[in-house]
């Protein structure tokens, strides 16, 4: 649940300059928060 709040905070904070993606892969119980800025991940 914490990751969703963090994701929404980053989306609102960075606006359109930075692309924030939340990935939830199955099987490893970890959530990846990807931040892309100026074409770099």
Buried (B, 14 or more C-beta within 10 A) or exposed (E): EEEEEBBEEBBEEEEEEEEBEBEEEEEEEEBEEEEEEEEEE
